[in-house]
Amino acid sequence: METELLRQMNERIVKNFLDILILIELRRGSLSDSELADPRLVESNLSFLTKEGFITNRSVENQKLYALTDQGKEKVKIVLDSKNKLLGLFLNLFI
């Protein structure tokens, strides 16, 4: 039961923060949707991030490669600079 609860919590966290996780992963360089995760899982997030101007995409050898824009890099910087505050908020849920 404990293992199942932890799996469910992990799934919810990943689902709710998938856009941020994608941006953080892209700071290392351009990636295709299949390199990020199951394309069906990330498709709506990639569309949203592109529409919002945080990432761009280009076609290379029948694949879409995604990369951060300057606006996306700034968002990643803000998130990483705020990680202690975010961690504190998360920990307060359990204290």
C-alpha positions as CSV (number, residue, x, y, z in Angstrom):
1,M,0.0,0.0,0.0
2,E,2.8,2.4,0.9
3,T,4.6,1.7,-2.4
4,E,1.4,2.4,-4.4
5,L,0.7,5.6,-2.5
6,L,4.3,6.8,-3.3
7,R,3.9,5.8,-6.9
8,Q,0.6,7.8,-7.1
9,M,2.2,10.9,-5.5
10,N,5.2,10.7,-7.8
11,E,2.8,10.5,-10.8
12,R,0.8,13.5,-9.7
13,I,3.9,15.6,-9.0
14,V,5.4,14.8,-12.4
15,K,2.1,15.4,-14.2
16,N,1.6,18.8,-12.4
17,F,5.1,20.0,-13.0
18,L,5.8,18.4,-16.4
19,D,6.1,21.8,-18.2
20,I,8.8,22.9,-15.7
21,L,10.6,19.5,-15.9
22,I,10.6,19.8,-19.7
23,L,12.1,23.3,-19.5
24,I,14.8,22.2,-17.0
25,E,15.7,19.2,-19.2
26,L,16.0,21.5,-22.3
27,R,18.5,23.7,-20.6
28,R,21.1,21.0,-21.4
29,G,20.4,21.4,-25.2
30,S,17.9,20.6,-27.9
31,L,15.9,17.4,-27.6
32,S,13.2,15.6,-29.6
33,D,9.9,14.8,-28.0
34,S,10.8,11.1,-27.8
35,E,14.1,12.0,-25.9
36,L,12.1,13.9,-23.4
37,A,9.5,11.2,-22.6
38,D,6.7,9.3,-24.3
39,P,5.6,11.8,-27.0
40,R,2.0,11.2,-26.1
41,L,2.7,12.2,-22.6
42,V,4.5,15.5,-23.4
43,E,2.7,16.6,-26.5
44,S,0.2,19.0,-24.9
45,N,3.0,20.5,-22.7
46,L,5.3,21.0,-25.7
47,S,2.4,22.8,-27.6
48,F,1.7,25.0,-24.6
49,L,5.4,25.9,-24.0
50,T,5.8,26.7,-27.7
51,K,2.6,28.8,-27.8
52,E,3.8,30.7,-24.7
53,G,7.2,31.4,-26.3
54,F,9.3,29.4,-23.9
55,I,10.5,26.9,-26.5
56,T,10.9,26.6,-30.2
57,N,10.8,23.6,-32.5
58,R,12.4,22.8,-35.8
59,S,12.2,19.7,-38.0
60,V,15.4,17.7,-38.4
61,E,15.4,14.3,-40.1
62,N,11.6,13.7,-39.6
63,Q,11.8,14.7,-35.9
64,K,10.9,17.8,-34.1
65,L,13.7,19.2,-32.0
66,Y,12.8,21.5,-29.2
67,A,15.0,24.2,-27.6
68,L,14.7,26.9,-25.1
69,T,14.1,30.5,-26.1
70,D,15.5,33.4,-24.1
71,Q,12.2,33.6,-22.4
72,G,12.3,29.9,-21.5
73,K,15.9,30.3,-20.2
74,E,14.7,33.1,-18.0
75,K,11.8,31.0,-16.6
76,V,14.2,28.1,-15.8
77,K,16.5,30.6,-14.1
78,I,13.6,31.9,-11.9
79,V,12.5,28.3,-11.0
80,L,16.1,27.2,-10.1
81,D,16.7,30.4,-8.2
82,S,13.5,29.8,-6.3
83,K,14.0,26.1,-5.6
84,N,14.6,26.5,-1.9
85,K,11.3,28.5,-1.6
86,L,9.5,25.9,-3.6
87,L,11.0,23.1,-1.6
88,G,9.9,24.9,1.6
89,L,6.4,25.2,0.3
90,F,6.3,21.5,-0.6
91,L,7.8,20.4,2.8
92,N,5.2,22.6,4.7
93,L,2.5,20.3,3.2
94,F,3.8,17.5,5.3
95,I,4.9,19.2,8.5
